[in-house]
Amino acid sequence: MGGAVTAPVPAVESPCTNICVMDGATNWCLGCGRTIDEIVRWGATDDADRAAVMAALPERMALLSNG
């Protein structure tokens, strides 16, 4: 009996570092740099949104570390 062959769904890339503490001044997570809204929608959003957030994170993390 033949069935449909499905490819495994790739995991959604996440910048999470399991350091979930929000910075009061910027509202960015000190571990990954995302806002709470970005974190909440991460699993349900599209690749373009995730890519846009990922592109913003290096600058955010640099600002947080220079704090």
Residue frames as qw, qx, qy, qz and C-alpha x, y, z in Angstrom:
[[0.000, 0.889, 0.459, 0.000, 0.00, 0.00, 0.00],
 [0.468, 0.259, 0.006, 0.845, 1.57, 3.27, -1.11],
 [0.201, -0.852, -0.388, 0.288, 1.22, 6.48, 0.77],
 [0.270, 0.919, -0.041, 0.286, 2.25, 10.01, 0.16],
 [0.722, -0.111, -0.218, 0.647, 5.83, 10.74, 1.03],
 [0.085, -0.976, -0.107, -0.172, 6.25, 13.98, 2.87],
 [0.516, 0.417, -0.376, 0.648, 9.45, 15.82, 3.56],
 [0.462, -0.516, -0.517, 0.503, 10.14, 16.74, 7.16],
 [0.007, 0.949, 0.185, 0.253, 9.17, 20.28, 8.04],
 [0.535, 0.298, -0.355, 0.707, 12.32, 22.26, 8.81],
 [0.399, -0.617, -0.477, 0.482, 12.53, 23.82, 12.23],
 [0.107, 0.949, 0.147, 0.257, 11.90, 27.54, 12.36],
 [0.555, 0.246, -0.314, 0.730, 15.21, 29.28, 12.90],
 [0.413, -0.867, -0.257, -0.112, 15.12, 31.08, 16.21],
 [0.316, 0.628, -0.398, 0.590, 17.59, 33.47, 17.83],
 [0.690, -0.657, -0.012, -0.304, 16.41, 32.42, 21.30],
 [0.385, 0.465, -0.688, 0.403, 19.22, 31.87, 23.81],
 [0.641, -0.472, -0.604, 0.036, 16.94, 30.92, 26.73],
 [0.289, -0.213, -0.352, 0.864, 17.85, 34.17, 28.47],
 [0.064, -0.650, -0.594, -0.469, 14.38, 35.67, 28.55],
 [0.287, -0.604, -0.355, 0.654, 14.72, 39.02, 30.28],
 [0.297, 0.796, 0.373, 0.373, 13.22, 42.15, 28.78],
 [0.377, -0.011, -0.127, 0.917, 15.17, 45.42, 28.85],
 [0.004, 0.724, 0.560, -0.402, 12.94, 48.12, 30.33],
 [0.019, -0.618, 0.148, 0.772, 14.37, 50.94, 28.21],
 [0.171, 0.305, -0.657, -0.668, 14.14, 49.27, 24.78],
 [0.812, 0.103, 0.301, -0.490, 11.59, 46.48, 25.36],
 [0.667, 0.451, -0.580, -0.123, 14.06, 44.08, 23.69],
 [0.950, -0.310, -0.040, 0.023, 14.96, 40.70, 25.13],
 [0.226, -0.827, 0.507, 0.087, 18.47, 40.77, 26.61],
 [0.697, -0.171, 0.679, 0.153, 19.08, 37.26, 25.30],
 [0.564, 0.322, 0.652, 0.391, 17.98, 37.55, 21.68],
 [0.110, -0.174, 0.179, 0.962, 17.06, 41.18, 20.99],
 [0.136, -0.425, -0.713, -0.540, 13.46, 40.56, 19.96],
 [0.373, -0.242, 0.195, -0.874, 10.42, 42.43, 21.28],
 [0.429, 0.068, 0.805, -0.404, 7.72, 40.49, 23.13],
 [0.688, 0.500, 0.113, -0.513, 5.47, 40.83, 20.06],
 [0.475, 0.569, -0.634, -0.222, 8.18, 39.34, 17.83],
 [0.093, -0.247, 0.937, -0.228, 8.70, 36.47, 20.26],
 [0.565, 0.225, 0.599, -0.521, 4.98, 35.70, 20.51],
 [0.720, 0.556, 0.026, -0.414, 4.38, 35.62, 16.76],
 [0.075, -0.604, 0.740, 0.286, 7.66, 33.86, 15.83],
 [0.378, -0.010, 0.923, 0.068, 6.26, 30.38, 15.24],
 [0.450, 0.610, 0.635, -0.146, 3.28, 31.58, 13.25],
 [0.196, 0.829, -0.115, -0.511, 4.83, 34.30, 11.10],
 [0.847, 0.525, 0.046, 0.062, 6.24, 33.99, 7.60],
 [0.812, -0.023, 0.060, 0.580, 9.85, 33.67, 6.49],
 [0.295, 0.646, 0.086, 0.699, 10.02, 37.30, 5.31],
 [0.437, -0.829, -0.006, -0.349, 8.99, 38.59, 8.74],
 [0.863, -0.439, 0.073, 0.238, 11.47, 36.32, 10.52],
 [0.701, 0.276, 0.093, 0.651, 14.23, 37.42, 8.12],
 [0.036, 0.793, 0.047, 0.607, 13.46, 41.09, 8.78],
 [0.645, -0.747, 0.066, -0.144, 13.61, 40.56, 12.53],
 [0.898, -0.163, 0.097, 0.398, 16.82, 38.50, 12.25],
 [0.520, 0.539, 0.062, 0.660, 18.41, 41.31, 10.21],
 [0.197, -0.837, 0.028, -0.509, 17.64, 43.84, 12.97],
 [0.836, -0.529, -0.135, 0.048, 19.01, 41.75, 15.84],
 [0.739, 0.074, -0.161, 0.650, 22.79, 42.31, 15.48],
 [0.100, 0.533, -0.054, 0.838, 22.34, 46.08, 15.80],
 [0.617, -0.644, -0.126, -0.435, 19.92, 45.70, 18.71],
 [0.894, -0.329, -0.186, 0.241, 22.26, 43.33, 20.55],
 [0.549, 0.269, -0.141, 0.779, 25.18, 45.69, 19.99],
 [0.188, -0.626, -0.001, -0.757, 23.16, 48.55, 21.45],
 [0.793, -0.550, -0.159, -0.207, 22.14, 46.42, 24.42],
 [0.863, -0.141, -0.186, 0.447, 25.74, 45.37, 25.13],
 [0.368, 0.353, -0.102, 0.854, 26.97, 48.98, 24.94],
 [0.356, -0.663, -0.650, -0.111, 24.13, 49.91, 27.23]]
